[in-house]
Amino acid sequence: MDLTQPRWSQDTYAGRAKHFFTVTNPLNVLLSKKDLEDARSLYMRARNKEKLPEGVNEDDLWQAKYRYESAYHPDTKEKMFILGRMSAQVPMNMTITGCMLTFYRTAPAVIFWQWINQSFNAIVNYTNRSGDAPISTQRLLTSYVCATTGAVGTALTLNNLTKKLPSLVGRYVPFAAVAAANCINIPLMRSRELTSGIPVLSDSGERVGESKNAAKKAIIQVTFSRIGMALPGMAIPPLVMNRLAKGNFLKRYPWMNAPIQVGIVGFCLAFATPLCCALFPQMSSIAVSKLEPELQKKIEENGLNVDTVYFNKGL
């Protein structure tokens, strides 16, 4: 067994999908501190070729690996904040998105739920950043304020523009705002990567330097994946709710509006989250010829005969 690699081949979309269904498993959020420590201990012992406890089999080792990786950052090795873990995506996003789709008519509701959503996204973007360099508190706060302000402003503008359009169009304002906000939030919360670069590795896993070009590619891939994650959960419920609104059910039971939307969103996210994470390999690649000239020169001076380098794109 090679526990340094995912259980399934990452060269195919199907293999990456299986991998991310395990990584984003919402049940991992329920793991206790002891569960995670036990998983970390077993995983490290297996990686270090140490003697394992009696009765441990292959499935136990894979389970320990994925439990460990669901809670610990791949670059810093630190335990991640629970709300920023990818396993928290489905329960958190289904609640927030369901409420965004339900309470989209008034400006105060739009401001509140967009702020909640972008605050959560900021936590996720920071927690799942690429690289191991620390980020200053000032940069973090500046990025957070700019990201949330831009997202809320986008939502309010779109809401005003669609007031005179059919109600179904208005129901899609939250998605348009979220898509636009992702293009603001992710680059801002990961702005240090764009200015300082992220670690790039050779085939053997040797760190060869930091690349800003790799950071740009990583952030573009993550932004595209995040918009894809949001699409089903924000595109399908409006169609269902618009149909229900024409009948008598929601008129008789208006309190069912939010629970139904949250349930539909949750179902969509359970599949969209891992399937969109799998669009690009976790360890993405970039040709050496597309790196910064100074890094290309450094690689050449070190005598590394590589055409491609790899980097953790983040999630």
Secondary structure, 3 states (H helix, E strand, C coil): CCCCCCCCCCCCHHHHHHHHHHHCCHHHHHCCHHHHHHHHHHHHHHHCCCCCCCCCCHHHHHHHHHHHHHHECCCCCCECCHHHCHHHHHHHHHHHHHHHHHCCCCHHHHHHHHHHHHHHHHHHHHHCCCCCCCCCHHHHHHHHHHHHHHHHHHHHHHHHHCCCCCHHHHHCHHHHHHHHHHHHHHHHHCHHHHHHCEEEECCCCCEEEEEHHHHHHHHHHHHHHHHHHHHHHHHHHHHHHHHHHHCCHHHHCHHHHHHHHHHHHHHHHHHHHHHHHCCCCCEEEEEHHHCCHHHHHHHHHCCCCCCEEEEECCC
